Amino acid sequence: MTSAKKELSSEQHTLYIESVNEKKSVIDKSKNIYKIVPKHRNYRLFIGRFKELKKGLHAVFNELLQAQENDTLEFRINSGGGFIVEGQQFYNIIEEKFPNNVTAYLDNVGYSMGALLFCMASKRVVFPHSDFMFHNYSGGAFGKGGELKSKIKHRSKVIEQFFYDIIVKKGFLSKVEFEKMLIGQDFWMDTKELCKRGIATHVIVNGKELTAKEYLKYLKRKKKGK
């Protein structure tokens, strides 16, 4: 049983917090094997643009920092991207409070920073018409002439390493593809491609959650049935 506890809204994102009571789920009834899910809180965050210009995300991040060991984080992503620094803040929150305990739903587009946030989750769920895109960052710099070059060089190094750790180390793009991305190539992917690359771990079809492998088999059966 769950009960809504709190809602927090920024300009672009909305956080809902639910208290979830302890429950017992069946693993193997014949062997009397069950899994106990302890009482916890689930943080469900609806993600829009990464472009907080007024209120910022302090209230949302402060709430997430209250998370305890068994609490879970769920992203519902429908985002065209935005500021990388906001995405990096989410990454740090995940590292600190929700390691291996994040589920992301691609609901319905994840481009640029929206795609990277999706990749940060340990369980990544898509739908048959989800849409996804990796590309390199865009931006600018202000300051004295002599400072601009060093600032751009430094930020490029930091951001590219951030991208590399999320995209290449997890095997979502090859090193060759990543180099192409850095010089301007966009990588657009549909649900099938997301499953083949392992970016998506699950797909929801007609109310049923399939693994990525099950979904690819489902597509083959569907094609043969035509």
C-alpha positions in Angstrom: 0.0 0.0 0.0 1.3 3.5 -0.8 0.2 6.9 0.3 1.1 10.3 -1.1 3.3 12.3 1.2 4.5 15.5 -0.5 4.7 17.3 -3.8 7.4 19.7 -4.8 7.6 21.7 -8.1 10.3 23.6 -9.7 9.9 25.4 -13.0 10.5 22.3 -15.1 10.3 19.3 -12.8 7.8 17.9 -10.3 8.7 15.6 -7.4 6.1 13.3 -5.7 7.0 11.4 -2.5 5.2 8.2 -1.5 5.5 6.1 1.6 5.5 2.4 0.8 4.6 -0.1 3.5 6.5 -3.3 4.0 5.3 -6.1 1.7 6.1 -9.7 0.9 6.4 -10.8 -2.8 6.4 -14.3 -4.0 9.6 -15.7 -5.6 8.8 -19.4 -5.6 5.5 -20.4 -3.9 6.2 -24.1 -4.2 9.4 -23.7 -2.2 7.9 -21.1 0.1 10.4 -18.6 -0.9 9.4 -14.9 -0.5 11.1 -11.6 -0.8 10.5 -9.0 1.9 10.5 -5.4 0.6 11.0 -3.1 3.6 9.1 0.0 4.3 10.5 2.9 2.3 9.8 6.0 0.4 9.6 6.3 -3.4 10.7 9.6 -4.9 9.0 10.0 -8.3 10.4 12.9 -10.3 8.8 14.1 -13.6 11.6 15.6 -15.8 11.1 18.4 -18.3 13.7 20.8 -19.6 16.9 21.2 -17.8 16.5 24.9 -17.6 15.8 26.3 -14.2 16.2 30.0 -14.4 14.1 31.3 -11.4 13.6 29.0 -8.5 16.4 26.6 -9.1 16.4 23.0 -7.8 17.5 23.5 -4.2 14.2 22.4 -2.7 14.0 19.3 -4.9 17.6 18.3 -4.2 17.3 19.0 -0.5 14.3 16.6 -0.4 16.2 13.9 -2.2 19.1 14.3 0.2 16.8 13.2 3.0 16.6 9.7 1.4 17.4 6.7 3.5 19.1 3.3 2.6 16.0 1.6 1.2 14.4 4.5 -0.5 14.0 4.5 -4.3 14.1 7.1 -7.0 12.0 7.0 -10.2 12.4 9.4 -13.1 9.6 10.0 -15.7 11.5 11.6 -18.5 10.0 13.7 -21.3 12.9 16.1 -22.0 14.6 17.8 -24.9 17.7 18.4 -22.8 19.1 21.6 -21.4 21.8 22.7 -19.0 24.5 20.1 -18.4 25.3 21.4 -14.9 21.8 20.4 -13.8 22.2 16.9 -15.1 25.5 16.7 -13.3 23.8 17.6 -10.1 21.3 14.8 -10.6 24.2 12.4 -11.2 25.8 13.4 -7.9 22.5 12.9 -6.1 22.2 9.4 -7.6 25.8 8.6 -6.6 25.3 9.8 -3.0 21.8 8.6 -2.2 20.5 6.1 -4.8 23.3 3.9 -6.1 21.8 1.0 -8.1 18.3 2.1 -6.9 17.0 4.3 -9.7 14.4 3.4 -12.3 13.9 5.7 -15.3 10.9 5.7 -17.7 11.4 7.3 -21.2 8.1 9.0 -21.2 8.3 9.9 -24.1 11.4 11.6 -25.4 14.9 11.8 -24.1 17.3 14.0 -26.0 20.7 15.4 -25.0 20.7 15.8 -21.2 17.4 13.9 -21.1 19.1 10.9 -22.7 22.0 11.1 -20.3 19.7 11.2 -17.3 18.0 8.1 -18.6 21.3 6.3 -18.9 22.1 7.1 -15.3 19.4 4.7 -14.0 20.0 1.1 -13.1 16.6 0.0 -14.6 15.7 1.8 -17.8 12.1 1.4 -19.1 10.8 2.5 -22.5 7.6 2.3 -24.5 7.1 1.2 -28.1 7.2 4.8 -29.4 9.9 6.3 -27.1 12.4 8.5 -28.8 16.0 9.0 -27.9 19.1 11.0 -29.0 22.7 11.4 -28.0 24.7 14.5 -29.2 27.5 16.7 -28.2 27.0 19.7 -26.0 26.6 23.3 -27.2 27.5 26.4 -25.3 29.6 29.5 -25.0 32.0 31.4 -22.8 32.5 35.0 -21.7 35.5 36.8 -20.3 38.9 38.3 -21.2 40.4 37.1 -24.4 43.2 35.2 -22.7 40.8 33.5 -20.3 38.4 32.2 -23.0 40.7 29.6 -24.5 41.7 28.0 -21.1 38.1 28.1 -19.9 36.7 26.3 -23.0 39.6 23.8 -23.0 38.9 23.0 -19.3 35.1 22.7 -19.6 35.4 20.6 -22.7 37.7 18.2 -20.9 35.3 17.9 -17.9 32.1 17.6 -19.9 33.6 15.0 -22.4 34.8 12.8 -19.5 31.3 13.1 -17.9 29.7 12.0 -21.2 32.3 9.2 -21.7 31.7 7.7 -18.2 27.9 7.6 -18.8 27.8 6.6 -22.5 31.0 4.7 -23.4 31.9 3.0 -20.1 28.4 1.5 -20.0 28.7 0.3 -23.6 26.0 2.4 -25.1 28.2 3.9 -27.8 31.5 2.5 -29.0 34.7 4.7 -28.8 34.5 5.3 -32.5 30.9 6.3 -32.3 31.7 8.6 -29.4 34.4 10.3 -31.3 31.9 10.9 -34.1 29.5 12.3 -31.6 32.1 14.8 -30.3 32.6 16.2 -33.8 28.9 16.6 -34.5 27.1 13.4 -35.3 23.7 12.9 -33.7 22.7 9.4 -32.7 18.9 9.0 -32.9 17.4 5.7 -31.6 14.0 4.1 -31.5 12.8 1.5 -29.0 14.3 -1.4 -31.0 17.7 0.2 -31.2 17.6 1.1 -27.5 16.9 -2.6 -26.7 19.6 -3.9 -29.0 22.3 -1.6 -27.4 21.2 -2.4 -23.9 20.3 1.2 -23.2 16.7 0.1 -22.5 16.4 -2.8 -20.0 12.6 -3.2 -20.2 9.7 -2.2 -22.5 6.1 -1.8 -21.5 3.7 -3.2 -24.1 0.0 -3.4 -23.6 0.4 -3.0 -19.9 3.0 -5.7 -19.5 6.6 -5.2 -18.7 9.0 -7.1 -21.0 12.7 -7.4 -20.8 14.6 -5.9 -23.7 15.4 -9.4 -25.0 11.7 -10.4 -24.7 10.7 -7.3 -26.6 13.1 -8.1 -29.5 11.7 -11.6 -29.7 8.2 -10.1 -29.6 9.0 -7.9 -32.6 10.3 -10.9 -34.5 7.1 -12.8 -33.8 5.0 -9.8 -34.8 6.9 -9.4 -38.1 6.4 -13.1 -38.9 2.7 -12.8 -38.2 2.2 -10.1 -40.8 
